[in-house]
Structures are given as C-alpha cells and as structure tokens.
Amino acid sequence: MLKRRKFRTDTTVVESDVHHSTDATLLQDGVKVITRLVGKIRKAASQATRQFEDKTFRTVQDGSGLLTHFFGERGDLFRNRIKFIPRFLGAATQQFRDGEDMAFHFFGKASVKATKEKLSTAIRLTRKLVEQAKQVVSGNRIIPDRIVSFFDPEARPIKKGKLSKTAEFGYKARIDETENGFVTGYELYKGNPADDELLVSAVEQHQARFSAVPNAVATDRGFGSKKNETKLTELGVSRVSLPFKGKKSKKRAEHESQLWFKDLQRYRAAGEAKISLLKRKYGLNRSRYKGFAGSKTWVGLGIWVHNLRRAAQMIE
C-alpha cells in the first residue's frame, strides 16, 4: 500500500543536451544548421536554391575566432579587436538575409515545405543571436532571457551553488517523495524560481492527488519561510519541518531543536539520495529530448520507470 503520511520535496537541475556555448559558437551553430537545411531543400528543388551561395562560411570561421579572442581580452588589445566584430556580424547577417529570401519564396512538396519552415525558424533564431552578440560587443553583458543554446533556446543557465559547476544549462525540477520511496509528484520550471515559491503548490498537488494533505512535511532551508509554515498549517499539515534561513531567535532555535523536527530533517536528507539515484539510473541528469516540453516528457518517463521498479521491489 502506498504510504503518504510523510512528504519531502527538493529541487535539482535537469540539464539540456547542449554543449557549453559562447556567442561565437552559437552563431556557428546557426550557420551550420542553415547550410544543412539549404542542402536538404536543394536535393528536392535545386531551382529554389540557385541564388544561395553554398559554402562553409570562412568568414564565419574567421569571425568566430575573433569573437573568441574578443571575449577573453581587455585593454588596448580589446579596442583593436572590437573593430573586426561589426565586419563579421555584417557578413553573417547578409548570409541569413539571403537564406530568408529564398525560404519565403520557395513552395514545394510537404516534406520540403516542412524543411523550409525549419529554415525560416533557424534564420529568425540566428538573427536574435546576432543582435545578442551586438549587445555584448557594445558592453551589455546582462541580457534578459539570453539564449544559451541554438538547439534548445528555452534552456536557461541555473546556479545551484555547486563547486564543480558554476552554472548548469537546462531546467529546474521539483521532485516530491513519500516515505515508502515513490516519487508522487514532480514539476519542471523554466528559469530558476526560488524554492520557497514552490512548496505550497507541491503540497496542494499532493492533496489533489490523494484527497488529503500529508501529516508531516520536511524540506531543506531553501523552502523555509514563515509564510510557507503558516500556509501549510492552515492546509492541515500537523508537523512542518522547515528550517529558517539566517539568524534565528531563541524561540525559533528551540522549536527547531525538538526531537520530531530533527527526525523529519533526517528523513528529508534521504531525499538527496533519491535525486542522485534518479540522475544516475533514470536519466534525470540530462534530457535527451529537446525543448521544455521534451525535457518534461523525459523527466516523466524516468520517474515512471523508477516507480514501476519500486513497485516491483515491494511486491517481491
């Protein structure tokens, strides 16, 4: 029987299947994809691509090398390098414009039309990357919703305080678990919402699924706040083990030193092992499906397989 009296939740990052990128390599990815799609269309209708110059873009290769040097240099060398950047961006933009004109004027079989739509999408995305690179060149390093991957534009850089990785590129995942080891809920988020904003919705999701709130809820201090503690108590949770951040009052310290509170924290700590297991054995370390919807499907499949195996272990 599925136990659901105790509830713990934690967050992790599900990385997208992308390489570590710079503005230079992002532009390279865009050009390579455009060239490949043009080649596919050429096979079906060479007339449509007659005006499209087929090359691997030596300008792009040279320019991306300049960009790489640019982002790593300062001082006089910085000022000498910067004059080459507009030349690279201009050449790349013209190439994209040629491809765009060709894409919008070509009509053919359904498969070729689908490829043309992909080409138009690739050109629009690469134009955004060009504008993004221009902003960086002009000195603006803080760009809202900055694109970090050509192949997964929805992925975001997320910092989780790891020494080995300053930032991970992908999506934030919330994993909910009950005392007999089943993952009873999960959610994937774009960006990096604060943990303390996710707790109440997680418990409400548990309540909707099982028609009752858990008796006890345990999390780490990332979820801890007076607001969350009050809300969970109002929902009917009997014991709420949420360590508060920062310096604690004497009354709060005494509350968190109670035996039941510490027992729930020990129960909570085991949730980190479950996330490690999901990453090592069930694919949650890196999504092999593209985009936010694809990553959400990937995470769901991994959790489904985990729960299926857990159920088999209990039957044995």
N, C-alpha and C positions, 0 to 999 in steps of 0.2 A: 504493500500500500504506500502511496506517495505521501510522505510527511511534508508538512508545510507550516509548522508552528514557528520555526526559526527562519529568518530571512537575512541574507547578506548580499551585498552588491559591491561591485568595483568597476573601474574603467581601465581600458587599455587602448592601444593603437593598433589597428589593422592596416598594415602598410599596403599601398598600391604596388602593382608590379611595374615599377618605373625605376629608371636609373637616376642617380644624383645629377641634377642639371644646373647649368648656368644659362644666362641669357644667350650666350653664343651657341651652346649645344641645343637649346630649344629651337633657335632659328634653323640650325642644321637639320633637326628632326622634321621641321615643317617643309623645308625644301626637298628632302628625300621623299617624304610622303607625296608631295605634289608631283614630283618626277615619276614616281612609281604609278600613280593613278593615271597620269597622262599616257604612260606606256600601255596601260590596260585599254584605254579608250582607243589608242592608235591601232591596236590589233583588230578592233571591231570596225573602225571607220577612220582610215588614215586621212581622208579629206578634211575631217574636222580638226586635225592637229597639225596641218601643214605649216601653219604660221607659228607653231610653238617650238621654240628652239630647244633641241634635245642636248643637254649637257649636264655634267655633274656639278656645274657651278663652281669653277675655280675661284670666281670672285667670292663666293660664299665661304669656301675653304680658307682662302687667304684672310677674308674679313673676320671669320670666326677666330682665327689665330690672333688677329689684332685685338679682338674683343677680350679674349682670354688674358692677354698681356695687360690690357687696359684695366680690367677689374682687379689686377694684382699689383698695380703700380701707383705711385704718388709723385708729387713734386714736379720738377721740370720734365721728366720723362712722361708723366701723366699728361701734361699740356701738349707735348709733342705727339702723343698717341691719339689724343682726342680728335685731332683734325682728320684722321683717317676714318673715323666711325661714320660720319654722315655719308661718305662715299659708299661704304659697304651697305648701309641701310637703303640708300637710293637705288643701288643696283638690285638689291633683293626685292624692294618694293615694285620696281618695274617688272621683274620676272613674275611676281604674283599677279600684277595687273594684266599681263599678257595671258596668264592662265585663266584668270577670271573672265576675261572677254570670251575666250574660247569655250569656257564651261557654259556660259549663259546662252551661247548661240548654237550649241550642239544639241540635237534631239535624235534619238535612235531607239534601238530595242530596249526592252525593260531593263535588262541587266546592265546595258551601257548607260542608260539613264540613271540607274542607282549609283553607278560609279561616278557619273558626273556630279550627282548630289554630294557624294563624299568629297569630291574635289572642291566643290564650292565651299563646303564646311571647312576643309583644310585651309583653303585660302583665307577665309574670314578669321580663323583662329590665328593664322600666321600673321595677318595684319595686326591683330591685337598684340602679338609678341613683338612686332616691330615697334609699335607705339610704346610698349612696356620697356623695351631696350632704350628707346629715345629718352624716356623719363629718367632711367638710371644714368644715362650719359649726361643728362642735364644736371645731375646731382641729387635727384629724388630717389632715395633708397627705400623709402617706406611707401609701398603701393598697396592700397586696399584690394583684397581678393586677387593678389598676384598669382599668375599662372605659374605652376611649378613643374608641370608635365604636359607635353603636347598630346600624349596618348591618354591621359586622364586629367582633363582640365579642372574637374571638380575636386581633385585631391588637394588637401591643404597641409602646410607644414605645422606639425604639432610638437610642442615641447612638453616632455613628461619628467624632466629633471634627471634623466639618465646620464651617467658619466660617459658611457660608451657612445651615445648618440645625442648630439645637441638638439637635433630635430628629426622627426620621422614624417614621411610624406604619405598621407592616406586619410583615414577616417577614425574618429573616436568611437569606441564601442563600450556599451554598458552591459555587464554580464550579471544576471541575478541567479541565485542558487538557494536551495533549501537544504535541510540537514541531512538528507539521505543521498546527496550528491548529484541530483538532477539540476540541469540548468532550466529554470522555469520561465525565464524571460530574458530578452535582450533588446537592444536598440542600437542603431548606428547613427552617428551625427556628422554633419558637415562642419568642419571647423573644430574649435576646441572650447565648447561651452564649459563653464565652471561645474565641478562635480556637485556642489551644493544646490545647483539648479535642477538636478536630475533625480534626486532622491524621492521626492513626493510623487512624481509621475510613475516611478518604478513601483512604489508600494500600491498606488492606485491601480496600476496594471495587474499586479498580483491579486488585488481584491476583486477586480473584474473577472479574472480567470478562475478563481477558486471560491468566489462569493463570500469571502471573509478576509480580513486583514490578518497578517501573522501576529503571533503573541509577542515575538521579540524581533527587533531589527538591529543589526550590527554593521557598522561601516568604519572606514578609517577617518582621520580628522579632515580630509578633503571635503567630506559631506557634512561635517559638523557645523551646526548653527542653531541659535536659539529658535529661529523661525521654523526650521525643519523639525526640531524636537517638539515644539508646541503643536505643529500641524499633525505629526504622527500620533501624538497623544490624543488629539481631537478625533482622529480617524478610528481610534480604539486600540492602538498598539499598547500593550501593557508595559513592556520594558524596551526602552530606546537607549542603545549604547552608541552614542555619537560623541567622540572626544572633540572638545572645542579647540580651535586654533589659538595661538598666542598665550599670554599670561592669564592664569586662572585665579579666580578669587578663592578664598579659603573654603567657602561653602561648595563651590564647584569642584575643587580638588577632592573634598570629602565625598562628594557624590560619585566621582569617577573612580574612587578607591574602593567602592563597595564590591563585595565578592561577585555578585551577579553581573555587574558591569564588566569586571575583569574576565569573567568566564565567557561572556559574549565577545569580548575583544580577542580572546584566544580562538574562539570559533570563527571570528571574522578573518583572522590571519591565514587560516587554511584556504580562504578564497583565492589568495595569491597563487597557491599551488595549483588550483583548478585552472586559472588563466594560463599558467605555464604549460599545463597539460594540453589545453585546447590549442595553444600555439605550436607545441612540439608535435602532437599526434593528429590534430584535426584541422590543420591548415589555417588557423587564425593569425598566424604570424604575417602572412602575405596573401592578399587576394589575387587569384589568377583570372578573375573576371574584371572587365573594365568598367569604370564609372561607379557612381554612387549606388545605383540600382543593382549593378552586377556584384559589387562588393557586399551589399546587403544579402543578396541571394547566396553568395559564397559562405558568409558567416552563418546564415540559417542552415545551410546544408551540413556544415561542420558540426554545429550544435545538435542537429537532428541525429547524425551518426553517433555522436558521443552519448546522447540519451538512449539511443537504441542499444548500444553496447552496455551501458549502465543497467538497463532493464534486464538484459540477458544475464549479467553477472548476479543480479539479485535473485533471478529465477533459479540459477544454479545453487 
